[in-house]
Amino acid sequence: TMDMHDNLYVGEMAKIHAFDPGGKFVKTTKVPFFFMNFTPDGDGNFVLTGRITVEGAQNLGVMILDPEGNTRKKIAEFPGMPLHETGVTISHDYTPEIRFSSIADKGFVYGYSMDYKLYIADWSGKNTIICEKDVPSKTISSREKNKIIDDIRNNAAKAELGWSKSLIEKMANLPKHRPFFDRLRVDDKGRMYVRQHSSILDESGEMSFDIFGNDGHYLYSTKLPFVPMCIRNGHMYHTTYSEETGEVKVIRYRVKNWDRLASSLN
């Protein structure tokens, strides 16, 4: 990711590598935990999402770190996954997560996938807008549960772990309902694209997105055949990967009605 000064930052496990606009390596910041997403604020600080280990569980947090990797502020903390007595947790398609994206140079937006709310915050971590949509939760069916458990059992068998079905069910710790969303993107107009979490049994390949304006109001929904990596200047960018050749393609799609799309209700 890049900051407002065109410096480049690359995340690696528990490290963030910084490069100047010319591509010269500047420094590495060590992070005291494994993070999932991050963005620089332009002043040397970082906003990250990661797992916070507490007694008996791994919660999910949003934090601000200073340039040396020290936690400056914890912005939010949400329930994550209880730790099994083995000390192991297993992630799967319905594992609770924090979805996160920067909003140009204005701040960032984050949301807990088990609760349909988006929090727009400035760089200090202060929430300025809370976006909500009244969506009923969807119970996880027995077929969905069986598929998750069977997939984990198959992977465990390949690794010769010897896990029983009952042990896997405890470590998987399926939530009471399906997550509301599983992807979050922001375009250069400040609109937020939230992908609705479909059933793991859905093989249609069609993805539904709720779109919120830069003022936090829900605007409309749309369907796409892919999750855009980036949405800028009237275009959506998507990447594909060939397992046969190892070739990576970046494909640009033009949004024909871009100039007619509302950015807010005002």
Salt bridges, closest charged atoms under 4 A:
GLU12 OE1 - HIS17 NE2 2.62
GLU68 OE2 - LYS27 NZ 3.54
GLU77 OE1 - LYS74 NZ 2.57
GLU97 OE2 - ARG51 NH2 3.10
GLU144 OE2 - ARG178 NH2 3.26
ASP151 OD2 - LYS147 NZ 3.29
ASP182 OD2 - ARG195 NH2 2.56
ASP187 OD2 - ARG191 NE 2.76
ASP210 OD1 - LYS133 NZ 2.89
ASP215 OD2 - HIS217 ND1 3.04
